[in-house]
Amino acid sequence: MRKVKRLLKENWIPIVAGILLTNWAVDYAYRMRGYDAIGSEWLVLPFTIFIFNWGKAVWEDLRGE
């Protein structure tokens, strides 16, 4: 439980951003298709978290931390 709380505390910004972007992407994809289907727009949330953590690691590496 502590690990989950720690992960949520560290990643709340990309989680919120990912949820908002996923909501927009799903709505946009459904409007463009004209019908309900599951596509890669559902990968926006995990991709947002991945990019955020990757960028954070690169930033720390460049700063020498």
N, CA, C and O atoms as a GROMACS GRO file, in nm:
protein
  260
    1MET      N    1   0.082  -0.120   0.000
    1MET     CA    2   0.000   0.000   0.000
    1MET      C    3   0.086   0.126   0.000
    1MET      O    4   0.053   0.225  -0.064
    2ARG      N    5   0.198   0.121   0.072
    2ARG     CA    6   0.287   0.237   0.076
    2ARG      C    7   0.348   0.264  -0.061
    2ARG      O    8   0.366   0.379  -0.101
    3LYS      N    9   0.379   0.155  -0.132
    3LYS     CA   10   0.438   0.170  -0.264
    3LYS      C   11   0.339   0.237  -0.360
    3LYS      O   12   0.378   0.322  -0.441
    4VAL      N   13   0.213   0.199  -0.352
    4VAL     CA   14   0.110   0.259  -0.438
    4VAL      C   15   0.095   0.407  -0.406
    4VAL      O   16   0.087   0.490  -0.497
    5LYS      N   17   0.091   0.441  -0.278
    5LYS     CA   18   0.080   0.582  -0.238
    5LYS      C   19   0.199   0.663  -0.286
    5LYS      O   20   0.184   0.776  -0.331
    6ARG      N   21   0.318   0.603  -0.276
    6ARG     CA   22   0.439   0.673  -0.320
    6ARG      C   23   0.436   0.695  -0.471
    6ARG      O   24   0.470   0.804  -0.519
    7LEU      N   25   0.395   0.593  -0.546
    7LEU     CA   26   0.387   0.606  -0.692
    7LEU      C   27   0.285   0.711  -0.733
    7LEU      O   28   0.309   0.788  -0.826
    8LEU      N   29   0.170   0.714  -0.665
    8LEU     CA   30   0.069   0.814  -0.695
    8LEU      C   31   0.118   0.955  -0.661
    8LEU      O   32   0.092   1.050  -0.734
    9LYS      N   33   0.190   0.966  -0.549
    9LYS     CA   34   0.242   1.096  -0.509
    9LYS      C   35   0.346   1.147  -0.608
    9LYS      O   36   0.349   1.266  -0.639
   10GLU      N   37   0.431   1.058  -0.658
   10GLU     CA   38   0.535   1.097  -0.752
   10GLU      C   39   0.482   1.123  -0.893
   10GLU      O   40   0.540   1.202  -0.967
   11ASN      N   41   0.374   1.057  -0.930
   11ASN     CA   42   0.326   1.062  -1.069
   11ASN      C   43   0.189   1.126  -1.085
   11ASN      O   44   0.122   1.101  -1.185
   12TRP      N   45   0.145   1.207  -0.991
   12TRP     CA   46   0.010   1.261  -1.002
   12TRP      C   47  -0.005   1.359  -1.119
   12TRP      O   48  -0.112   1.368  -1.178
   13ILE      N   49   0.100   1.431  -1.153
   13ILE     CA   50   0.090   1.527  -1.265
   13ILE      C   51   0.072   1.454  -1.398
   13ILE      O   52  -0.020   1.488  -1.472
   14PRO      N   53   0.156   1.355  -1.432
   14PRO     CA   54   0.133   1.286  -1.559
   14PRO      C   55   0.004   1.203  -1.560
   14PRO      O   56  -0.055   1.182  -1.666
   15ILE      N   57  -0.040   1.156  -1.444
   15ILE     CA   58  -0.166   1.081  -1.439
   15ILE      C   59  -0.283   1.173  -1.473
   15ILE      O   60  -0.368   1.137  -1.554
   16VAL      N   61  -0.287   1.290  -1.411
   16VAL     CA   62  -0.396   1.384  -1.439
   16VAL      C   63  -0.390   1.431  -1.584
   16VAL      O   64  -0.492   1.435  -1.652
   17ALA      N   65  -0.269   1.466  -1.631
   17ALA     CA   66  -0.254   1.509  -1.771
   17ALA      C   67  -0.294   1.396  -1.865
   17ALA      O   68  -0.362   1.420  -1.965
   18GLY      N   69  -0.253   1.274  -1.835
   18GLY     CA   70  -0.287   1.160  -1.920
   18GLY      C   71  -0.435   1.132  -1.924
   18GLY      O   72  -0.488   1.096  -2.029
   19ILE      N   73  -0.502   1.146  -1.811
   19ILE     CA   74  -0.648   1.125  -1.808
   19ILE      C   75  -0.718   1.229  -1.894
   19ILE      O   76  -0.809   1.196  -1.970
   20LEU      N   77  -0.676   1.354  -1.880
   20LEU     CA   78  -0.738   1.460  -1.961
   20LEU      C   79  -0.711   1.440  -2.110
   20LEU      O   80  -0.801   1.456  -2.193
   21LEU      N   81  -0.586   1.406  -2.144
   21LEU     CA   82  -0.553   1.382  -2.285
   21LEU      C   83  -0.622   1.259  -2.340
   21LEU      O   84  -0.664   1.258  -2.456
   22THR      N   85  -0.635   1.154  -2.259
   22THR     CA   86  -0.706   1.034  -2.303
   22THR      C   87  -0.852   1.065  -2.329
   22THR      O   88  -0.908   1.019  -2.429
   23ASN      N   89  -0.913   1.141  -2.240
   23ASN     CA   90  -1.052   1.180  -2.259
   23ASN      C   91  -1.070   1.254  -2.391
   23ASN      O   92  -1.163   1.226  -2.467
   24TRP      N   93  -0.981   1.349  -2.417
   24TRP     CA   94  -0.988   1.424  -2.542
   24TRP      C   95  -0.965   1.333  -2.663
   24TRP      O   96  -1.038   1.342  -2.761
   25ALA      N   97  -0.863   1.245  -2.656
   25ALA     CA   98  -0.829   1.158  -2.769
   25ALA      C   99  -0.941   1.060  -2.801
   25ALA      O  100  -0.972   1.036  -2.918
   26VAL      N  101  -1.002   1.004  -2.698
   26VAL     CA  102  -1.112   0.908  -2.720
   26VAL      C  103  -1.232   0.979  -2.782
   26VAL      O  104  -1.292   0.928  -2.877
   27ASP      N  105  -1.266   1.095  -2.730
   27ASP     CA  106  -1.376   1.172  -2.786
   27ASP      C  107  -1.349   1.210  -2.932
   27ASP      O  108  -1.436   1.197  -3.018
   28TYR      N  109  -1.228   1.256  -2.959
   28TYR     CA  110  -1.190   1.295  -3.095
   28TYR      C  111  -1.195   1.176  -3.191
   28TYR      O  112  -1.248   1.186  -3.302
   29ALA      N  113  -1.141   1.062  -3.147
   29ALA     CA  114  -1.139   0.943  -3.232
   29ALA      C  115  -1.280   0.895  -3.262
   29ALA      O  116  -1.310   0.856  -3.375
   30TYR      N  117  -1.367   0.897  -3.163
   30TYR     CA  118  -1.505   0.854  -3.186
   30TYR      C  119  -1.577   0.947  -3.281
   30TYR      O  120  -1.655   0.902  -3.366
   31ARG      N  121  -1.553   1.077  -3.269
   31ARG     CA  122  -1.617   1.172  -3.361
   31ARG      C  123  -1.565   1.154  -3.504
   31ARG      O  124  -1.642   1.165  -3.599
   32MET      N  125  -1.435   1.128  -3.520
   32MET     CA  126  -1.378   1.111  -3.654
   32MET      C  127  -1.424   0.981  -3.719
   32MET      O  128  -1.452   0.978  -3.839
   33ARG      N  129  -1.434   0.874  -3.639
   33ARG     CA  130  -1.476   0.746  -3.695
   33ARG      C  131  -1.625   0.743  -3.723
   33ARG      O  132  -1.670   0.688  -3.824
   34GLY      N  133  -1.700   0.803  -3.635
   34GLY     CA  134  -1.845   0.798  -3.648
   34GLY      C  135  -1.906   0.674  -3.583
   34GLY      O  136  -2.027   0.652  -3.593
   35TYR      N  137  -1.825   0.594  -3.518
   35TYR     CA  138  -1.874   0.476  -3.448
   35TYR      C  139  -1.779   0.443  -3.334
   35TYR      O  140  -1.665   0.490  -3.332
   36ASP      N  141  -1.826   0.363  -3.240
   36ASP     CA  142  -1.745   0.326  -3.124
   36ASP      C  143  -1.650   0.211  -3.162
   36ASP      O  144  -1.692   0.110  -3.217
   37ALA      N  145  -1.525   0.230  -3.131
   37ALA     CA  146  -1.424   0.126  -3.152
   37ALA      C  147  -1.310   0.153  -3.053
   37ALA      O  148  -1.293   0.266  -3.006
   38ILE      N  149  -1.235   0.051  -3.024
   38ILE     CA  150  -1.120   0.067  -2.934
   38ILE      C  151  -0.995   0.072  -3.021
   38ILE      O  152  -0.969  -0.018  -3.100
   39GLY      N  153  -0.919   0.180  -3.005
   39GLY     CA  154  -0.797   0.197  -3.084
   39GLY      C  155  -0.683   0.242  -2.995
   39GLY      O  156  -0.689   0.232  -2.872
   40SER      N  157  -0.580   0.290  -3.058
   40SER     CA  158  -0.459   0.328  -2.985
   40SER      C  159  -0.477   0.455  -2.902
   40SER      O  160  -0.387   0.491  -2.827
   41GLU      N  161  -0.590   0.523  -2.914
   41GLU     CA  162  -0.612   0.642  -2.832
   41GLU      C  163  -0.615   0.607  -2.683
   41GLU      O  164  -0.597   0.694  -2.598
   42TRP      N  165  -0.638   0.480  -2.651
   42TRP     CA  166  -0.639   0.437  -2.511
   42TRP      C  167  -0.499   0.422  -2.454
   42TRP      O  168  -0.484   0.400  -2.334
   43LEU      N  169  -0.397   0.434  -2.537
   43LEU     CA  170  -0.259   0.425  -2.491
   43LEU      C  171  -0.203   0.561  -2.450
   43LEU      O  172  -0.086   0.570  -2.410
   44VAL      N  173  -0.282   0.666  -2.458
   44VAL     CA  174  -0.234   0.800  -2.425
   44VAL      C  175  -0.192   0.807  -2.278
   44VAL      O  176  -0.087   0.864  -2.248
   45LEU      N  177  -0.269   0.753  -2.187
   45LEU     CA  178  -0.236   0.760  -2.044
   45LEU      C  179  -0.104   0.690  -2.012
   45LEU      O  180  -0.016   0.753  -1.952
   46PRO      N  181  -0.085   0.562  -2.048
   46PRO     CA  182   0.044   0.501  -2.016
   46PRO      C  183   0.160   0.567  -2.090
   46PRO      O  184   0.270   0.577  -2.035
   47PHE      N  185   0.137   0.612  -2.212
   47PHE     CA  186   0.244   0.680  -2.286
   47PHE      C  187   0.281   0.812  -2.220
   47PHE      O  188   0.399   0.848  -2.216
   48THR      N  189   0.183   0.885  -2.167
   48THR     CA  190   0.210   1.010  -2.096
   48THR      C  191   0.295   0.985  -1.973
   48THR      O  192   0.391   1.059  -1.947
   49ILE      N  193   0.262   0.884  -1.896
   49ILE     CA  194   0.340   0.850  -1.776
   49ILE      C  195   0.480   0.807  -1.816
   49ILE      O  196   0.577   0.846  -1.750
   50PHE      N  197   0.493   0.728  -1.922
   50PHE     CA  198   0.624   0.683  -1.968
   50PHE      C  199   0.711   0.801  -2.011
   50PHE      O  200   0.827   0.810  -1.971
   51ILE      N  201   0.656   0.890  -2.091
   51ILE     CA  202   0.732   1.006  -2.140
   51ILE      C  203   0.773   1.096  -2.023
   51ILE      O  204   0.886   1.145  -2.020
   52PHE      N  205   0.683   1.117  -1.928
   52PHE     CA  206   0.716   1.200  -1.812
   52PHE      C  207   0.832   1.140  -1.733
   52PHE      O  208   0.927   1.211  -1.698
   53ASN      N  209   0.826   1.011  -1.705
   53ASN     CA  210   0.931   0.945  -1.627
   53ASN      C  211   1.062   0.938  -1.705
   53ASN      O  212   1.169   0.952  -1.646
   54TRP      N  213   1.055   0.917  -1.835
   54TRP     CA  214   1.174   0.916  -1.918
   54TRP      C  215   1.239   1.054  -1.919
   54TRP      O  216   1.360   1.066  -1.903
   55GLY      N  217   1.158   1.158  -1.937
   55GLY     CA  218   1.210   1.294  -1.935
   55GLY      C  219   1.272   1.331  -1.801
   55GLY      O  220   1.374   1.399  -1.795
   56LYS      N  221   1.209   1.285  -1.694
   56LYS     CA  222   1.262   1.310  -1.560
   56LYS      C  223   1.397   1.241  -1.541
   56LYS      O  224   1.489   1.298  -1.482
   57ALA      N  225   1.410   1.119  -1.590
   57ALA     CA  226   1.536   1.046  -1.579
   57ALA      C  227   1.645   1.112  -1.663
   57ALA      O  228   1.759   1.122  -1.619
   58VAL      N  229   1.611   1.157  -1.782
   58VAL     CA  230   1.708   1.226  -1.867
   58VAL      C  231   1.752   1.356  -1.800
   58VAL      O  232   1.871   1.387  -1.798
   59TRP      N  233   1.657   1.430  -1.746
   59TRP     CA  234   1.689   1.557  -1.680
   59TRP      C  235   1.784   1.534  -1.563
   59TRP      O  236   1.882   1.607  -1.546
   60GLU      N  237   1.754   1.433  -1.482
   60GLU     CA  238   1.841   1.403  -1.367
   60GLU      C  239   1.979   1.357  -1.414
   60GLU      O  240   2.079   1.390  -1.352
   61ASP      N  241   1.984   1.281  -1.523
   61ASP     CA  242   2.111   1.234  -1.577
   61ASP      C  243   2.194   1.351  -1.629
   61ASP      O  244   2.315   1.355  -1.608
   62LEU      N  245   2.131   1.445  -1.695
   62LEU     CA  246   2.202   1.561  -1.748
   62LEU      C  247   2.254   1.651  -1.636
   62LEU      O  248   2.359   1.712  -1.648
   63ARG      N  249   2.179   1.658  -1.528
   63ARG     CA  250   2.220   1.741  -1.414
   63ARG      C  251   2.322   1.670  -1.328
   63ARG      O  252   2.383   1.732  -1.240
   64GLY      N  253   2.342   1.541  -1.350
   64GLY     CA  254   2.440   1.464  -1.274
   64GLY      C  255   2.392   1.419  -1.138
   64GLY      O  256   2.474   1.400  -1.047
   65GLU      N  257   2.263   1.402  -1.121
   65GLU     CA  258   2.209   1.360  -0.991
   65GLU      C  259   2.210   1.210  -0.978
   65GLU      O  260   2.168   1.157  -0.875
   0.00000   0.00000   0.00000
